[in-house]
Amino acid sequence: MKVLITGGGGFIGSNVADGLLEKGYEVVIVDDLSNGKEENIPEGSKFYRFDVRDSKLSSIFKEEKPDIVIHKAAQLSVRVSVEDPLLDAGINIMGGLNVINQCKENNVKKIIFASSGGTVYGEQKHFPADEDHPTGPISPYGVAKLTTENYLYYFYKTYGLKYIALRYANIYGPRQDPYGEAGVVAIFSSKFLDNESPTINGDGLQTRDYVYVGDVVDANLKAIESDFVGSVNIGTCKETDVMGLFNIIKEESGNASIEEIHGPAQKGEQRRSLLSFELAKKELGWEPKVSIEEGLRLTYRWFSKVKV
Ligand SMILES: NC(=O)c1ccc[n+]([C@@H]2O[C@H](COP(=O)([O-])OP(=O)(O)OC[C@H]3O[C@@H](n4cnc5c(N)ncnc54)[C@H](O)[C@@H]3O)[C@@H](O)[C@H]2O)c1
């Protein structure tokens, strides 16, 4: 079976591509490398350096005839989406729509979309959020993710294009960009390895639901096999605050001299985020397996290897 992954040169996409190749799938990657890296493209996959907004995307679909499409290409900075909502919508809405439309035109069996449980619900009204929690994104990035889900629903209802929108919590692990403004685990790990104190925004008591990327690979593999259609959370239903992350990474680093330094709180930052994974368990047979302690250890060790 052939799987086309957009954004397969990035953090999550390249880990998923590795997982697919291991399972014997044929893998085609479409990525413009605006944030991904050529070295992430796994051997054994076919690679097109291409922008998902380009109307000539149709020629790749016609040539490759994928059975399944995993759409992960995106502008992933919430801050950039606030500063330039048109740029964000161009990539995250129009790019997504171009991919969905090509799936419909070329009889793709299913599209799996990387949505965001951390942003589509907005400031959560109850904890954990299940998929029936009201949506109310408070950033253009979240609006774009929800809009793409709505297009997927429309294409399913109108043309029968099957889809699963995986509403990811906060994903961390090997290959995450340590230089962006998101990805606190990657940023902290990298700083510890440079013998520098990372800056903790505000009091560091803001919480997120952190999922190890290996568990996300598993969720994508299970989504390919499932008959479920719709949106499903991929989270651990466990909250960890930034101070907790700092302390676990500090212990793993064995570097007691790194001090706890606090900067100003990020304006408009969500205080808490926590997702239920009951639906993923029921419909995909998925549940997270890697604890935060184990995941942070694996991630820190990976960063320490690539830094030398
Ligand atoms: N990392 C997280 O915690 C998280 C959480 C929720 C959702 N997501 C979603 O998961 C997906 C993957 O995120 P990631 O963390 O791996 O980010 P990433 O930046 O590492 O991967 C995104 C990839 O898309 C590519 N890309 C960007 N614009 C493109 C375009 N116009 N055409 C073709 N390729 C393009 C980039 O080069 C990059 O390789 C994204 O859709 C993101 O919004 C991530």
The ligand as a Tripos MOL2 file, in Angstrom:
@<TRIPOS>MOLECULE
LIG
   44    48     1     0     0
SMALL
NO_CHARGES

@<TRIPOS>ATOM
      1 N1          4.4530   19.4550   17.2400 N.am      1 LIG1
      2 C1          3.2880   19.4930   17.8920 C.2       1 LIG1
      3 O1          3.2330   19.5030   19.1200 O.2       1 LIG1
      4 C2          1.9890   19.5170   17.1130 C.ar      1 LIG1
      5 C3          0.7850   19.5930   17.8130 C.ar      1 LIG1
      6 C4         -0.4160   19.6170   17.1130 C.ar      1 LIG1
      7 C5         -0.4100   19.5460   15.7270 C.ar      1 LIG1
      8 N2          0.7810   19.4950   15.0540 N.ar      1 LIG1
      9 C6          0.7280   19.4360   13.5840 C.3       1 LIG1
     10 O2          1.5000   18.3120   13.1600 O.3       1 LIG1
     11 C7          2.0710   18.6030   11.8830 C.3       1 LIG1
     12 C8          3.5760   18.3560   11.9290 C.3       1 LIG1
     13 O3          4.1490   19.2300   12.8810 O.3       1 LIG1
     14 P1          5.6940   19.1630   13.2880 P.3       1 LIG1
     15 O4          5.7880   19.5040   14.7150 O.co2     1 LIG1
     16 O5          6.2850   17.9190   12.7770 O.co2     1 LIG1
     17 O6          6.2520   20.4170   12.4750 O.3       1 LIG1
     18 P2          7.4400   20.5450   11.4120 P.3       1 LIG1
     19 O7          7.5850   21.9940   11.0900 O.co2     1 LIG1
     20 O8          8.6360   19.8120   11.8930 O.co2     1 LIG1
     21 O9          6.8230   19.7780   10.1600 O.3       1 LIG1
     22 C9          6.0230   20.4370    9.2020 C.3       1 LIG1
     23 C10         6.6270   20.1720    7.8510 C.3       1 LIG1
     24 O10         5.8260   20.8160    6.8390 O.3       1 LIG1
     25 C11         6.6750   21.3910    5.8780 C.3       1 LIG1
     26 N3          5.9580   22.4820    5.2070 N.ar      1 LIG1
     27 C12         5.5950   23.6860    5.7220 C.ar      1 LIG1
     28 N4          4.9430   24.4120    4.7950 N.ar      1 LIG1
     29 C13         4.8820   23.6480    3.6730 C.ar      1 LIG1
     30 C14         4.3390   23.8560    2.3770 C.ar      1 LIG1
     31 N5          3.7130   24.9960    2.0560 N.pl3     1 LIG1
     32 N6          4.4450   22.8690    1.4600 N.ar      1 LIG1
     33 C15         5.0940   21.6990    1.7640 C.ar      1 LIG1
     34 N7          5.6370   21.4560    2.9690 N.ar      1 LIG1
     35 C16         5.5180   22.4240    3.9160 C.ar      1 LIG1
     36 C17         7.9010   21.8660    6.6440 C.3       1 LIG1
     37 O11         9.0390   22.0010    5.8280 O.3       1 LIG1
     38 C18         8.0440   20.7630    7.6890 C.3       1 LIG1
     39 O12         8.9130   19.7430    7.2420 O.3       1 LIG1
     40 C19         1.6900   20.0460   11.5670 C.3       1 LIG1
     41 O13         0.5300   20.0130   10.7520 O.3       1 LIG1
     42 C20         1.3720   20.6290   12.9120 C.3       1 LIG1
     43 O14         0.4930   21.7160   12.8030 O.3       1 LIG1
     44 C21         1.9810   19.4860   15.7090 C.ar      1 LIG1
@<TRIPOS>BOND
     1     1     2 1
     2     2     3 2
     3     2     4 1
     4     4     5 ar
     5     4    44 ar
     6     5     6 ar
     7     6     7 ar
     8     7     8 ar
     9     8     9 1
    10     8    44 ar
    11     9    10 1
    12     9    42 1
    13    10    11 1
    14    11    12 1
    15    11    40 1
    16    12    13 1
    17    13    14 1
    18    14    15 2
    19    14    16 1
    20    14    17 1
    21    17    18 1
    22    18    19 2
    23    18    20 1
    24    18    21 1
    25    21    22 1
    26    22    23 1
    27    23    24 1
    28    23    38 1
    29    24    25 1
    30    25    26 1
    31    25    36 1
    32    26    27 ar
    33    26    35 ar
    34    27    28 ar
    35    28    29 ar
    36    29    30 ar
    37    29    35 ar
    38    30    31 1
    39    30    32 ar
    40    32    33 ar
    41    33    34 ar
    42    34    35 ar
    43    36    37 1
    44    36    38 1
    45    38    39 1
    46    40    41 1
    47    40    42 1
    48    42    43 1
@<TRIPOS>SUBSTRUCTURE
     1 LIG1         1 GROUP 0 **** ****
